[in-house]
Amino acid sequence: MNAIDRIRRRITKVLEATEDACGQAVEAQLPVLPDHKRLQEIQALGALLDKAKSHCDKAEAAMLKYIRLQNE
């Protein structure tokens, strides 16, 4: 797998985690949920957003490495 494929895979993971986070945000806003369940949903949302950020950081690092290698 080349560098571009790895970067593409990371970006796909970011989009998937972001999509999951959007769904989690909708769930957290449901008025029928008890408060403790809402809190769990919000905490899960935070975890998904952290995961997306981690994948973004890795994709950015891979892209910068790729650019440096292309300039050598």
DOBA-328680 format. One record per atom (N, C-alpha, C): x, y, z; residue in one letter; residue number from 1; atom name. Coordinates in steps of 0.1 Angstrom, whole numbers, plus 5000, padded with zeros to 4 digits. Layout:
DOBA-328680
X, Y, Z, a, NUM, CA
...
***
This chain:
DOBA-328680
5008, 4988, 5000, m, 1, N
5000, 5000, 5000, m, 1, CA
5009, 5012, 5000, m, 1, C
5006, 5021, 4991, n, 2, N
5015, 5033, 4990, n, 2, CA
5010, 5044, 4999, n, 2, C
5017, 5055, 5000, a, 3, N
5014, 5066, 5009, a, 3, CA
5000, 5072, 5007, a, 3, C
4997, 5074, 4994, i, 4, N
4984, 5080, 4991, i, 4, CA
4973, 5071, 4995, i, 4, C
4974, 5058, 4994, d, 5, N
4964, 5049, 4998, d, 5, CA
4962, 5050, 5013, d, 5, C
4973, 5051, 5021, r, 6, N
4972, 5052, 5035, r, 6, CA
4965, 5065, 5039, r, 6, C
4969, 5075, 5032, i, 7, N
4962, 5088, 5035, i, 7, CA
4947, 5087, 5032, i, 7, C
4944, 5082, 5021, r, 8, N
4930, 5080, 5017, r, 8, CA
4922, 5072, 5027, r, 8, C
4929, 5061, 5032, r, 9, N
4922, 5053, 5042, r, 9, CA
4920, 5060, 5055, r, 9, C
4930, 5069, 5059, r, 10, N
4928, 5077, 5071, r, 10, CA
4916, 5087, 5070, r, 10, C
4916, 5093, 5058, i, 11, N
4905, 5103, 5056, i, 11, CA
4891, 5096, 5056, i, 11, C
4891, 5084, 5050, t, 12, N
4878, 5077, 5051, t, 12, CA
4874, 5074, 5065, t, 12, C
4884, 5070, 5073, k, 13, N
4881, 5067, 5087, k, 13, CA
4876, 5080, 5094, k, 13, C
4882, 5091, 5091, v, 14, N
4877, 5104, 5097, v, 14, CA
4862, 5106, 5093, v, 14, C
4859, 5104, 5080, l, 15, N
4846, 5107, 5076, l, 15, CA
4836, 5097, 5083, l, 15, C
4840, 5084, 5084, e, 16, N
4831, 5074, 5091, e, 16, CA
4829, 5078, 5106, e, 16, C
4840, 5082, 5112, a, 17, N
4839, 5086, 5127, a, 17, CA
4830, 5099, 5128, a, 17, C
4831, 5108, 5119, t, 18, N
4823, 5120, 5119, t, 18, CA
4809, 5117, 5117, t, 18, C
4806, 5108, 5107, e, 19, N
4792, 5104, 5105, e, 19, CA
4786, 5097, 5117, e, 19, C
4794, 5088, 5124, d, 20, N
4789, 5082, 5136, d, 20, CA
4787, 5093, 5147, d, 20, C
4795, 5103, 5148, a, 21, N
4794, 5113, 5157, a, 21, CA
4781, 5121, 5155, a, 21, C
4778, 5123, 5142, c, 22, N
4765, 5130, 5139, c, 22, CA
4753, 5122, 5144, c, 22, C
4753, 5109, 5141, g, 23, N
4743, 5101, 5146, g, 23, CA
4742, 5101, 5161, g, 23, C
4753, 5101, 5168, q, 24, N
4753, 5101, 5182, q, 24, CA
4748, 5114, 5188, q, 24, C
4751, 5125, 5181, a, 25, N
4745, 5138, 5185, a, 25, CA
4730, 5138, 5184, a, 25, C
4725, 5132, 5174, v, 26, N
4710, 5132, 5172, v, 26, CA
4704, 5124, 5183, v, 26, C
4710, 5112, 5186, e, 27, N
4706, 5103, 5197, e, 27, CA
4706, 5111, 5211, e, 27, C
4716, 5119, 5213, a, 28, N
4718, 5126, 5226, a, 28, CA
4707, 5136, 5228, a, 28, C
4701, 5141, 5217, q, 29, N
4691, 5152, 5218, q, 29, CA
4677, 5146, 5219, q, 29, C
4675, 5133, 5219, l, 30, N
4662, 5128, 5219, l, 30, CA
4655, 5131, 5233, l, 30, C
4644, 5137, 5233, p, 31, N
4638, 5141, 5246, p, 31, CA
4632, 5129, 5254, p, 31, C
4631, 5118, 5248, v, 32, N
4625, 5106, 5255, v, 32, CA
4636, 5099, 5263, v, 32, C
4649, 5103, 5262, l, 33, N
4659, 5096, 5269, l, 33, CA
4660, 5102, 5283, l, 33, C
4663, 5093, 5293, p, 34, N
4665, 5098, 5306, p, 34, CA
4679, 5105, 5307, p, 34, C
4680, 5114, 5317, d, 35, N
4692, 5122, 5317, d, 35, CA
4705, 5114, 5317, d, 35, C
4705, 5103, 5325, h, 36, N
4718, 5095, 5325, h, 36, CA
4721, 5089, 5312, h, 36, C
4711, 5085, 5304, k, 37, N
4713, 5080, 5291, k, 37, CA
4718, 5090, 5281, k, 37, C
4713, 5102, 5283, r, 38, N
4718, 5114, 5275, r, 38, CA
4732, 5116, 5277, r, 38, C
4736, 5116, 5290, l, 39, N
4750, 5118, 5294, l, 39, CA
4759, 5108, 5287, l, 39, C
4755, 5095, 5287, q, 40, N
4762, 5085, 5281, q, 40, CA
4764, 5087, 5266, q, 40, C
4753, 5092, 5260, e, 41, N
4753, 5095, 5245, e, 41, CA
4763, 5106, 5242, e, 41, C
4763, 5116, 5251, i, 42, N
4772, 5128, 5249, i, 42, CA
4786, 5124, 5251, i, 42, C
4789, 5115, 5261, q, 43, N
4802, 5110, 5263, q, 43, CA
4807, 5102, 5251, q, 43, C
4798, 5094, 5246, a, 44, N
4802, 5086, 5234, a, 44, CA
4805, 5095, 5222, a, 44, C
4797, 5106, 5221, l, 45, N
4800, 5116, 5210, l, 45, CA
4814, 5122, 5212, l, 45, C
4818, 5125, 5224, g, 46, N
4831, 5130, 5226, g, 46, CA
4842, 5120, 5222, g, 46, C
4840, 5108, 5225, a, 47, N
4849, 5097, 5221, a, 47, CA
4850, 5096, 5206, a, 47, C
4839, 5097, 5199, l, 48, N
4839, 5096, 5185, l, 48, CA
4846, 5108, 5178, l, 48, C
4844, 5120, 5184, l, 49, N
4851, 5132, 5179, l, 49, CA
4866, 5131, 5181, l, 49, C
4870, 5126, 5193, d, 50, N
4884, 5124, 5196, d, 50, CA
4890, 5114, 5186, d, 50, C
4883, 5103, 5182, k, 51, N
4888, 5094, 5173, k, 51, CA
4889, 5100, 5159, k, 51, C
4880, 5108, 5155, a, 52, N
4881, 5115, 5142, a, 52, CA
4893, 5124, 5142, a, 52, C
4895, 5132, 5153, k, 53, N
4906, 5141, 5153, k, 53, CA
4920, 5133, 5152, k, 53, C
4920, 5122, 5159, s, 54, N
4932, 5113, 5159, s, 54, CA
4935, 5109, 5144, s, 54, C
4925, 5105, 5137, h, 55, N
4927, 5100, 5123, h, 55, CA
4931, 5112, 5115, h, 55, C
4925, 5124, 5117, c, 56, N
4929, 5136, 5110, c, 56, CA
4944, 5139, 5112, c, 56, C
4948, 5138, 5125, d, 57, N
4962, 5141, 5128, d, 57, CA
4971, 5131, 5121, d, 57, C
4968, 5119, 5120, k, 58, N
4976, 5109, 5114, k, 58, CA
4976, 5111, 5098, k, 58, C
4965, 5114, 5093, a, 59, N
4964, 5117, 5078, a, 59, CA
4973, 5129, 5075, a, 59, C
4972, 5139, 5083, e, 60, N
4980, 5151, 5081, e, 60, CA
4995, 5148, 5082, e, 60, C
4999, 5140, 5092, a, 61, N
5013, 5137, 5093, a, 61, CA
5018, 5128, 5081, a, 61, C
5009, 5119, 5076, a, 62, N
5013, 5111, 5065, a, 62, CA
5014, 5120, 5052, a, 62, C
5005, 5129, 5051, m, 63, N
5006, 5138, 5039, m, 63, CA
5018, 5147, 5039, m, 63, C
5022, 5152, 5051, l, 64, N
5034, 5160, 5052, l, 64, CA
5046, 5152, 5049, l, 64, C
5046, 5139, 5054, k, 65, N
5058, 5130, 5051, k, 65, CA
5059, 5128, 5036, k, 65, C
5047, 5125, 5030, y, 66, N
5047, 5123, 5015, y, 66, CA
5052, 5135, 5008, y, 66, C
5048, 5147, 5011, i, 67, N
5052, 5159, 5005, i, 67, CA
5067, 5160, 5006, i, 67, C
5072, 5158, 5018, r, 68, N
5087, 5159, 5020, r, 68, CA
5094, 5149, 5012, r, 68, C
5089, 5137, 5011, l, 69, N
5096, 5127, 5002, l, 69, CA
5096, 5131, 4988, l, 69, C
5085, 5137, 4983, q, 70, N
5084, 5141, 4969, q, 70, CA
5094, 5152, 4966, q, 70, C
5097, 5160, 4976, n, 71, N
5106, 5172, 4974, n, 71, CA
5120, 5168, 4974, n, 71, C
5123, 5156, 4979, e, 72, N
5137, 5152, 4980, e, 72, CA
5143, 5147, 4966, e, 72, C
***
